[in-house]
Amino acid sequence: MRGKLVSQTWRWNPVLHAPHRYRKACNYHAFIPDALSGSEFTLSSGVAATVAEAERAILTLNARADSALAPLARLLLRTESIASSKIEGLQFGIRQLARSESKLDAGGMASATVLEVLGNIEAMQTAVDEASRAERIEVRHVVEIHTKLMTNAPNAHVAGKIRVDQNWIGGNDYNPCGADFVPPPPEAVPEAMADLCAAVASDEFSPVVQAALVHAQFETIHPFIDGNGRTGRALIHVALRRRGMATHYVPPISVVLGAHRERYIEGLTAFRDGRLETWIEQFAVAAGQSAALAAGYLKAVADLMDSWRDRLRQGAAPRSDAAAWAVIDVLPAHPVITAPVAEAATGRAKSAIHHAIDQLAACGVLEPLSSSKRNRSWEAVGLLDLLEGLEVGRLPSVG
């Protein structure tokens, strides 16, 4: 066991709105994990090789980066965020989200689920941009990620607040007695979080091992009332970027973890039980698989963009500096696009954007989503079909 169990008593609460048996005092054990900083263990040669393969795959993925491919980085970030939300039961597909987001861009309304998933994307953006650049990761950075994540959640009042009460996983809704797992008591959380942040900032483990340990440790601490899973998966990318692994492209690890959710939970349990190799190997396999998946889709999307350019060339054949080319360049980041978003993303004038959209629609690159003349949006032909495969972890077809 990587930690210790501490005996706790749940106090009698006669006014609790619950069945009588749950109002009684009861005993339970909370788990306080060992510190990560200064941990010593040795990986077997097989697991070390799996870790090395995963790190090579992530580095190879990021070696392809250049400024022209920046919209693809946003695409992968969105995919990772959506997948992380799905693990927590927020079932909203990439096509639905893209169309709903375009309605918001045009001043429309969106469901609470859409707003919550978009909050997860913003939190992930904070994680990979701001927290990963900080000279030293601190608890406040983790709190900021959680705040962005939970601001639009139904229980937004818990956003950015380290818990001061006991939480638990499984069992009943009224007390932790009989729960599947009980995280540390609230008074042990500050010290555990300080150690976690020190581990994120250190280089005593290889990058993929560090990301695996940081994520599992965070999930064990469970420092928030809600939103721990999504925050913890964001920290994976903080760790990888801080170590120079995922400098441009986020490997969509949540896509792979979410496809095998039960195995993922078993891996986190193995970590707490002290079977570090089991969890590290599982995580490394997921990291390597997600990097290969991302590389396949980067190529597939780049090929699709080339086909769009061919259509534009054979159709309107605009000048080389025309806005239509610039719109094509940003479409991977905006699979469903509006004129104002296209203006902002390309920096081109309103009149040029409207002309570009007309050209792209005429040659079959963009498809209008309604016949209305107001608040119009267009879908990039073929892109969302492709991304739905990425969303479920299916490699793109070749040829």
Contacts in CASP RR format, 6 or more apart in sequence:
PFRMAT RR
TARGET T0000
AUTHOR 0000-0000-0000
METHOD contacts of the structure
MODEL  1
MRGKLVSQTWRWNPVLHAPHRYRKACNYHAFIPDALSGSEFTLSSGVAAT
VAEAERAILTLNARADSALAPLARLLLRTESIASSKIEGLQFGIRQLARS
ESKLDAGGMASATVLEVLGNIEAMQTAVDEASRAERIEVRHVVEIHTKLM
TNAPNAHVAGKIRVDQNWIGGNDYNPCGADFVPPPPEAVPEAMADLCAAV
ASDEFSPVVQAALVHAQFETIHPFIDGNGRTGRALIHVALRRRGMATHYV
PPISVVLGAHRERYIEGLTAFRDGRLETWIEQFAVAAGQSAALAAGYLKA
VADLMDSWRDRLRQGAAPRSDAAAWAVIDVLPAHPVITAPVAEAATGRAK
SAIHHAIDQLAACGVLEPLSSSKRNRSWEAVGLLDLLEGLEVGRLPSVG
1 272 0 8 1.000
1 273 0 8 1.000
1 274 0 8 1.000
2 33 0 8 1.000
2 34 0 8 1.000
2 271 0 8 1.000
2 272 0 8 1.000
2 273 0 8 1.000
2 274 0 8 1.000
2 276 0 8 1.000
3 31 0 8 1.000
3 32 0 8 1.000
3 33 0 8 1.000
3 34 0 8 1.000
3 272 0 8 1.000
4 31 0 8 1.000
4 32 0 8 1.000
4 34 0 8 1.000
5 29 0 8 1.000
5 30 0 8 1.000
5 31 0 8 1.000
5 32 0 8 1.000
6 29 0 8 1.000
6 30 0 8 1.000
6 31 0 8 1.000
6 32 0 8 1.000
6 185 0 8 1.000
7 27 0 8 1.000
7 28 0 8 1.000
7 29 0 8 1.000
8 27 0 8 1.000
8 28 0 8 1.000
8 29 0 8 1.000
8 30 0 8 1.000
8 166 0 8 1.000
8 176 0 8 1.000
8 182 0 8 1.000
8 185 0 8 1.000
9 25 0 8 1.000
9 26 0 8 1.000
9 27 0 8 1.000
9 28 0 8 1.000
10 25 0 8 1.000
10 26 0 8 1.000
10 27 0 8 1.000
10 28 0 8 1.000
10 166 0 8 1.000
10 175 0 8 1.000
10 176 0 8 1.000
10 177 0 8 1.000
11 25 0 8 1.000
12 23 0 8 1.000
12 24 0 8 1.000
12 25 0 8 1.000
13 23 0 8 1.000
14 23 0 8 1.000
16 22 0 8 1.000
16 23 0 8 1.000
16 174 0 8 1.000
18 173 0 8 1.000
18 174 0 8 1.000
19 174 0 8 1.000
22 172 0 8 1.000
22 174 0 8 1.000
22 175 0 8 1.000
23 174 0 8 1.000
26 175 0 8 1.000
26 177 0 8 1.000
27 177 0 8 1.000
28 168 0 8 1.000
28 175 0 8 1.000
28 176 0 8 1.000
28 177 0 8 1.000
28 178 0 8 1.000
28 179 0 8 1.000
28 182 0 8 1.000
29 182 0 8 1.000
30 166 0 8 1.000
30 176 0 8 1.000
30 182 0 8 1.000
30 183 0 8 1.000
30 184 0 8 1.000
30 185 0 8 1.000
30 188 0 8 1.000
31 181 0 8 1.000
31 182 0 8 1.000
31 183 0 8 1.000
31 184 0 8 1.000
31 220 0 8 1.000
31 272 0 8 1.000
32 184 0 8 1.000
32 185 0 8 1.000
32 188 0 8 1.000
32 192 0 8 1.000
33 184 0 8 1.000
33 192 0 8 1.000
33 217 0 8 1.000
33 220 0 8 1.000
33 221 0 8 1.000
33 272 0 8 1.000
35 192 0 8 1.000
35 195 0 8 1.000
36 195 0 8 1.000
36 196 0 8 1.000
36 198 0 8 1.000
36 199 0 8 1.000
36 213 0 8 1.000
36 214 0 8 1.000
36 217 0 8 1.000
37 195 0 8 1.000
37 198 0 8 1.000
37 199 0 8 1.000
37 202 0 8 1.000
37 204 0 8 1.000
38 204 0 8 1.000
39 204 0 8 1.000
39 213 0 8 1.000
41 276 0 8 1.000
43 51 0 8 1.000
43 209 0 8 1.000
43 277 0 8 1.000
43 280 0 8 1.000
44 277 0 8 1.000
47 277 0 8 1.000
47 280 0 8 1.000
47 281 0 8 1.000
47 284 0 8 1.000
50 281 0 8 1.000
50 284 0 8 1.000
50 285 0 8 1.000
51 206 0 8 1.000
51 208 0 8 1.000
51 209 0 8 1.000
51 280 0 8 1.000
51 281 0 8 1.000
51 284 0 8 1.000
52 206 0 8 1.000
53 284 0 8 1.000
53 288 0 8 1.000
54 208 0 8 1.000
54 284 0 8 1.000
54 285 0 8 1.000
54 287 0 8 1.000
54 288 0 8 1.000
54 291 0 8 1.000
55 206 0 8 1.000
55 207 0 8 1.000
55 208 0 8 1.000
55 245 0 8 1.000
57 251 0 8 1.000
57 287 0 8 1.000
57 288 0 8 1.000
57 291 0 8 1.000
57 292 0 8 1.000
57 295 0 8 1.000
58 207 0 8 1.000
58 208 0 8 1.000
58 240 0 8 1.000
58 245 0 8 1.000
58 246 0 8 1.000
58 251 0 8 1.000
58 287 0 8 1.000
58 288 0 8 1.000
58 291 0 8 1.000
59 245 0 8 1.000
60 291 0 8 1.000
60 295 0 8 1.000
61 246 0 8 1.000
61 249 0 8 1.000
61 251 0 8 1.000
61 291 0 8 1.000
61 294 0 8 1.000
61 295 0 8 1.000
61 298 0 8 1.000
62 245 0 8 1.000
62 246 0 8 1.000
62 247 0 8 1.000
62 248 0 8 1.000
62 249 0 8 1.000
64 249 0 8 1.000
64 295 0 8 1.000
64 298 0 8 1.000
65 73 0 8 1.000
65 247 0 8 1.000
65 248 0 8 1.000
65 249 0 8 1.000
68 329 0 8 1.000
69 248 0 8 1.000
69 298 0 8 1.000
69 302 0 8 1.000
70 333 0 8 1.000
71 329 0 8 1.000
71 330 0 8 1.000
71 331 0 8 1.000
71 332 0 8 1.000
71 333 0 8 1.000
71 334 0 8 1.000
72 249 0 8 1.000
72 298 0 8 1.000
72 301 0 8 1.000
72 302 0 8 1.000
72 332 0 8 1.000
72 333 0 8 1.000
73 248 0 8 1.000
73 249 0 8 1.000
73 250 0 8 1.000
74 332 0 8 1.000
74 333 0 8 1.000
75 301 0 8 1.000
75 332 0 8 1.000
75 333 0 8 1.000
75 335 0 8 1.000
75 387 0 8 1.000
76 249 0 8 1.000
76 250 0 8 1.000
76 251 0 8 1.000
76 252 0 8 1.000
76 294 0 8 1.000
76 297 0 8 1.000
76 298 0 8 1.000
77 121 0 8 1.000
77 124 0 8 1.000
77 125 0 8 1.000
77 128 0 8 1.000
77 250 0 8 1.000
78 94 0 8 1.000
78 97 0 8 1.000
78 121 0 8 1.000
79 94 0 8 1.000
79 252 0 8 1.000
79 255 0 8 1.000
79 387 0 8 1.000
79 390 0 8 1.000
79 391 0 8 1.000
80 124 0 8 1.000
80 233 0 8 1.000
80 237 0 8 1.000
80 250 0 8 1.000
80 251 0 8 1.000
80 252 0 8 1.000
80 253 0 8 1.000
80 254 0 8 1.000
80 255 0 8 1.000
81 117 0 8 1.000
81 120 0 8 1.000
81 121 0 8 1.000
81 123 0 8 1.000
81 124 0 8 1.000
81 254 0 8 1.000
82 92 0 8 1.000
82 93 0 8 1.000
82 94 0 8 1.000
82 97 0 8 1.000
82 117 0 8 1.000
82 120 0 8 1.000
82 121 0 8 1.000
82 391 0 8 1.000
83 252 0 8 1.000
83 254 0 8 1.000
83 255 0 8 1.000
83 257 0 8 1.000
83 258 0 8 1.000
83 391 0 8 1.000
84 120 0 8 1.000
84 124 0 8 1.000
84 229 0 8 1.000
84 230 0 8 1.000
84 233 0 8 1.000
84 234 0 8 1.000
84 254 0 8 1.000
85 92 0 8 1.000
85 116 0 8 1.000
85 117 0 8 1.000
85 120 0 8 1.000
85 230 0 8 1.000
86 92 0 8 1.000
86 93 0 8 1.000
86 254 0 8 1.000
86 258 0 8 1.000
87 229 0 8 1.000
87 230 0 8 1.000
87 233 0 8 1.000
87 254 0 8 1.000
87 257 0 8 1.000
87 258 0 8 1.000
87 261 0 8 1.000
87 264 0 8 1.000
88 227 0 8 1.000
88 229 0 8 1.000
88 230 0 8 1.000
90 113 0 8 1.000
90 116 0 8 1.000
90 117 0 8 1.000
90 120 0 8 1.000
91 113 0 8 1.000
92 113 0 8 1.000
92 114 0 8 1.000
92 117 0 8 1.000
93 388 0 8 1.000
93 391 0 8 1.000
94 335 0 8 1.000
94 384 0 8 1.000
94 387 0 8 1.000
94 388 0 8 1.000
94 390 0 8 1.000
94 391 0 8 1.000
95 384 0 8 1.000
95 387 0 8 1.000
95 388 0 8 1.000
96 114 0 8 1.000
97 114 0 8 1.000
97 117 0 8 1.000
97 118 0 8 1.000
98 335 0 8 1.000
98 336 0 8 1.000
98 379 0 8 1.000
98 384 0 8 1.000
99 336 0 8 1.000
99 369 0 8 1.000
99 377 0 8 1.000
99 379 0 8 1.000
100 110 0 8 1.000
100 111 0 8 1.000
100 114 0 8 1.000
101 110 0 8 1.000
101 114 0 8 1.000
101 118 0 8 1.000
101 336 0 8 1.000
102 336 0 8 1.000
102 337 0 8 1.000
102 338 0 8 1.000
102 341 0 8 1.000
102 369 0 8 1.000
102 377 0 8 1.000
103 109 0 8 1.000
103 110 0 8 1.000
103 375 0 8 1.000
103 377 0 8 1.000
104 110 0 8 1.000
104 114 0 8 1.000
104 118 0 8 1.000
105 338 0 8 1.000
105 340 0 8 1.000
105 341 0 8 1.000
105 377 0 8 1.000
106 338 0 8 1.000
106 340 0 8 1.000
106 375 0 8 1.000
106 376 0 8 1.000
106 377 0 8 1.000
107 375 0 8 1.000
108 375 0 8 1.000
110 118 0 8 1.000
112 152 0 8 1.000
112 154 0 8 1.000
115 152 0 8 1.000
116 152 0 8 1.000
116 153 0 8 1.000
116 154 0 8 1.000
118 152 0 8 1.000
119 148 0 8 1.000
119 149 0 8 1.000
119 151 0 8 1.000
119 152 0 8 1.000
120 149 0 8 1.000
120 230 0 8 1.000
122 148 0 8 1.000
122 149 0 8 1.000
123 145 0 8 1.000
123 146 0 8 1.000
123 148 0 8 1.000
123 149 0 8 1.000
123 230 0 8 1.000
123 231 0 8 1.000
123 234 0 8 1.000
124 234 0 8 1.000
124 237 0 8 1.000
124 250 0 8 1.000
126 144 0 8 1.000
126 145 0 8 1.000
126 148 0 8 1.000
126 234 0 8 1.000
127 145 0 8 1.000
127 234 0 8 1.000
127 235 0 8 1.000
127 237 0 8 1.000
127 238 0 8 1.000
128 234 0 8 1.000
128 237 0 8 1.000
128 238 0 8 1.000
128 241 0 8 1.000
128 246 0 8 1.000
128 250 0 8 1.000
130 141 0 8 1.000
130 144 0 8 1.000
131 137 0 8 1.000
131 141 0 8 1.000
131 142 0 8 1.000
131 144 0 8 1.000
131 145 0 8 1.000
131 238 0 8 1.000
132 237 0 8 1.000
132 238 0 8 1.000
132 241 0 8 1.000
132 242 0 8 1.000
134 141 0 8 1.000
136 197 0 8 1.000
136 201 0 8 1.000
137 197 0 8 1.000
137 200 0 8 1.000
137 201 0 8 1.000
137 238 0 8 1.000
137 242 0 8 1.000
138 197 0 8 1.000
139 162 0 8 1.000
139 190 0 8 1.000
139 193 0 8 1.000
139 194 0 8 1.000
139 197 0 8 1.000
141 197 0 8 1.000
141 238 0 8 1.000
142 193 0 8 1.000
142 197 0 8 1.000
142 223 0 8 1.000
142 231 0 8 1.000
142 235 0 8 1.000
143 160 0 8 1.000
143 162 0 8 1.000
144 160 0 8 1.000
145 231 0 8 1.000
145 234 0 8 1.000
145 235 0 8 1.000
146 159 0 8 1.000
146 160 0 8 1.000
146 224 0 8 1.000
146 227 0 8 1.000
146 231 0 8 1.000
147 159 0 8 1.000
147 160 0 8 1.000
149 159 0 8 1.000
149 227 0 8 1.000
149 230 0 8 1.000
149 231 0 8 1.000
149 234 0 8 1.000
150 156 0 8 1.000
150 158 0 8 1.000
150 159 0 8 1.000
150 160 0 8 1.000
150 224 0 8 1.000
150 226 0 8 1.000
150 227 0 8 1.000
151 159 0 8 1.000
153 159 0 8 1.000
153 226 0 8 1.000
153 227 0 8 1.000
155 225 0 8 1.000
155 226 0 8 1.000
158 224 0 8 1.000
158 225 0 8 1.000
158 226 0 8 1.000
160 224 0 8 1.000
161 224 0 8 1.000
161 225 0 8 1.000
162 189 0 8 1.000
162 190 0 8 1.000
162 193 0 8 1.000
162 223 0 8 1.000
162 224 0 8 1.000
163 186 0 8 1.000
163 189 0 8 1.000
163 222 0 8 1.000
163 223 0 8 1.000
163 224 0 8 1.000
163 225 0 8 1.000
164 186 0 8 1.000
165 186 0 8 1.000
165 225 0 8 1.000
166 176 0 8 1.000
166 182 0 8 1.000
166 183 0 8 1.000
166 185 0 8 1.000
166 186 0 8 1.000
167 176 0 8 1.000
167 182 0 8 1.000
167 183 0 8 1.000
167 222 0 8 1.000
167 225 0 8 1.000
168 176 0 8 1.000
168 179 0 8 1.000
168 180 0 8 1.000
168 181 0 8 1.000
168 182 0 8 1.000
168 183 0 8 1.000
169 179 0 8 1.000
169 180 0 8 1.000
169 181 0 8 1.000
169 182 0 8 1.000
169 183 0 8 1.000
169 222 0 8 1.000
170 179 0 8 1.000
170 180 0 8 1.000
170 181 0 8 1.000
171 178 0 8 1.000
171 179 0 8 1.000
171 180 0 8 1.000
172 178 0 8 1.000
172 179 0 8 1.000
176 182 0 8 1.000
181 269 0 8 1.000
181 272 0 8 1.000
183 220 0 8 1.000
183 221 0 8 1.000
183 222 0 8 1.000
184 192 0 8 1.000
184 221 0 8 1.000
184 222 0 8 1.000
189 221 0 8 1.000
189 223 0 8 1.000
192 217 0 8 1.000
192 221 0 8 1.000
192 223 0 8 1.000
193 221 0 8 1.000
193 223 0 8 1.000
196 214 0 8 1.000
196 217 0 8 1.000
196 218 0 8 1.000
196 221 0 8 1.000
199 210 0 8 1.000
199 213 0 8 1.000
199 214 0 8 1.000
199 217 0 8 1.000
200 210 0 8 1.000
200 214 0 8 1.000
200 235 0 8 1.000
200 238 0 8 1.000
200 239 0 8 1.000
200 242 0 8 1.000
201 242 0 8 1.000
202 210 0 8 1.000
203 210 0 8 1.000
203 243 0 8 1.000
204 210 0 8 1.000
205 213 0 8 1.000
207 239 0 8 1.000
207 240 0 8 1.000
207 243 0 8 1.000
207 244 0 8 1.000
207 245 0 8 1.000
208 240 0 8 1.000
208 245 0 8 1.000
208 280 0 8 1.000
208 283 0 8 1.000
208 284 0 8 1.000
208 287 0 8 1.000
209 280 0 8 1.000
209 284 0 8 1.000
210 239 0 8 1.000
210 243 0 8 1.000
211 235 0 8 1.000
211 236 0 8 1.000
211 237 0 8 1.000
211 239 0 8 1.000
211 240 0 8 1.000
211 283 0 8 1.000
211 287 0 8 1.000
212 279 0 8 1.000
212 280 0 8 1.000
212 283 0 8 1.000
212 284 0 8 1.000
213 271 0 8 1.000
213 276 0 8 1.000
213 280 0 8 1.000
214 235 0 8 1.000
214 236 0 8 1.000
214 239 0 8 1.000
215 232 0 8 1.000
215 233 0 8 1.000
215 235 0 8 1.000
215 236 0 8 1.000
215 239 0 8 1.000
215 283 0 8 1.000
216 267 0 8 1.000
216 268 0 8 1.000
216 271 0 8 1.000
216 272 0 8 1.000
216 279 0 8 1.000
216 283 0 8 1.000
217 271 0 8 1.000
218 228 0 8 1.000
218 231 0 8 1.000
218 232 0 8 1.000
218 235 0 8 1.000
219 228 0 8 1.000
219 229 0 8 1.000
219 232 0 8 1.000
219 268 0 8 1.000
220 268 0 8 1.000
220 271 0 8 1.000
220 272 0 8 1.000
222 228 0 8 1.000
224 231 0 8 1.000
233 253 0 8 1.000
233 254 0 8 1.000
233 257 0 8 1.000
236 253 0 8 1.000
237 246 0 8 1.000
237 250 0 8 1.000
240 246 0 8 1.000
240 251 0 8 1.000
241 247 0 8 1.000
249 294 0 8 1.000
249 298 0 8 1.000
250 294 0 8 1.000
251 287 0 8 1.000
251 288 0 8 1.000
251 290 0 8 1.000
251 291 0 8 1.000
251 293 0 8 1.000
251 294 0 8 1.000
252 290 0 8 1.000
252 293 0 8 1.000
252 294 0 8 1.000
252 390 0 8 1.000
253 286 0 8 1.000
253 287 0 8 1.000
253 290 0 8 1.000
255 290 0 8 1.000
255 293 0 8 1.000
255 390 0 8 1.000
255 391 0 8 1.000
255 392 0 8 1.000
255 393 0 8 1.000
256 286 0 8 1.000
256 289 0 8 1.000
256 290 0 8 1.000
256 293 0 8 1.000
256 393 0 8 1.000
257 264 0 8 1.000
257 286 0 8 1.000
258 264 0 8 1.000
259 392 0 8 1.000
259 393 0 8 1.000
263 282 0 8 1.000
264 282 0 8 1.000
267 278 0 8 1.000
267 279 0 8 1.000
267 282 0 8 1.000
268 279 0 8 1.000
270 276 0 8 1.000
270 278 0 8 1.000
270 279 0 8 1.000
270 282 0 8 1.000
271 278 0 8 1.000
271 279 0 8 1.000
292 395 0 8 1.000
293 390 0 8 1.000
293 393 0 8 1.000
293 395 0 8 1.000
294 390 0 8 1.000
296 395 0 8 1.000
296 396 0 8 1.000
297 386 0 8 1.000
297 387 0 8 1.000
297 390 0 8 1.000
297 396 0 8 1.000
299 396 0 8 1.000
300 386 0 8 1.000
300 396 0 8 1.000
301 332 0 8 1.000
301 383 0 8 1.000
301 386 0 8 1.000
304 382 0 8 1.000
304 383 0 8 1.000
304 386 0 8 1.000
305 328 0 8 1.000
305 329 0 8 1.000
305 331 0 8 1.000
305 332 0 8 1.000
308 328 0 8 1.000
308 331 0 8 1.000
308 360 0 8 1.000
308 365 0 8 1.000
308 380 0 8 1.000
308 381 0 8 1.000
309 325 0 8 1.000
309 328 0 8 1.000
311 363 0 8 1.000
311 364 0 8 1.000
311 365 0 8 1.000
312 318 0 8 1.000
312 324 0 8 1.000
312 325 0 8 1.000
312 328 0 8 1.000
312 359 0 8 1.000
312 360 0 8 1.000
312 363 0 8 1.000
312 365 0 8 1.000
314 363 0 8 1.000
315 362 0 8 1.000
315 363 0 8 1.000
316 324 0 8 1.000
316 359 0 8 1.000
316 362 0 8 1.000
316 363 0 8 1.000
318 324 0 8 1.000
318 325 0 8 1.000
318 356 0 8 1.000
318 359 0 8 1.000
322 352 0 8 1.000
322 356 0 8 1.000
322 359 0 8 1.000
323 346 0 8 1.000
323 348 0 8 1.000
323 349 0 8 1.000
323 352 0 8 1.000
323 353 0 8 1.000
323 355 0 8 1.000
323 356 0 8 1.000
324 355 0 8 1.000
324 356 0 8 1.000
324 359 0 8 1.000
324 360 0 8 1.000
326 346 0 8 1.000
326 347 0 8 1.000
326 348 0 8 1.000
326 356 0 8 1.000
327 337 0 8 1.000
327 342 0 8 1.000
327 346 0 8 1.000
327 353 0 8 1.000
327 356 0 8 1.000
327 357 0 8 1.000
327 360 0 8 1.000
328 360 0 8 1.000
328 365 0 8 1.000
329 346 0 8 1.000
330 337 0 8 1.000
330 342 0 8 1.000
330 345 0 8 1.000
330 346 0 8 1.000
331 337 0 8 1.000
331 365 0 8 1.000
331 380 0 8 1.000
331 383 0 8 1.000
332 380 0 8 1.000
332 383 0 8 1.000
333 345 0 8 1.000
334 341 0 8 1.000
334 342 0 8 1.000
334 345 0 8 1.000
334 380 0 8 1.000
335 379 0 8 1.000
335 380 0 8 1.000
335 383 0 8 1.000
335 384 0 8 1.000
335 387 0 8 1.000
336 369 0 8 1.000
336 377 0 8 1.000
336 378 0 8 1.000
336 379 0 8 1.000
336 380 0 8 1.000
336 384 0 8 1.000
337 345 0 8 1.000
337 366 0 8 1.000
337 377 0 8 1.000
337 378 0 8 1.000
337 380 0 8 1.000
338 375 0 8 1.000
338 376 0 8 1.000
338 377 0 8 1.000
338 378 0 8 1.000
339 350 0 8 1.000
339 353 0 8 1.000
339 354 0 8 1.000
339 357 0 8 1.000
339 376 0 8 1.000
342 348 0 8 1.000
342 353 0 8 1.000
342 356 0 8 1.000
342 357 0 8 1.000
343 349 0 8 1.000
343 350 0 8 1.000
343 353 0 8 1.000
346 353 0 8 1.000
348 356 0 8 1.000
357 366 0 8 1.000
357 378 0 8 1.000
360 366 0 8 1.000
360 378 0 8 1.000
361 367 0 8 1.000
361 368 0 8 1.000
361 378 0 8 1.000
364 381 0 8 1.000
365 380 0 8 1.000
365 381 0 8 1.000
366 378 0 8 1.000
366 379 0 8 1.000
366 380 0 8 1.000
366 381 0 8 1.000
367 378 0 8 1.000
367 379 0 8 1.000
367 381 0 8 1.000
368 376 0 8 1.000
368 377 0 8 1.000
368 378 0 8 1.000
369 376 0 8 1.000
369 377 0 8 1.000
369 378 0 8 1.000
369 379 0 8 1.000
370 376 0 8 1.000
370 377 0 8 1.000
386 396 0 8 1.000
389 396 0 8 1.000
390 396 0 8 1.000
END
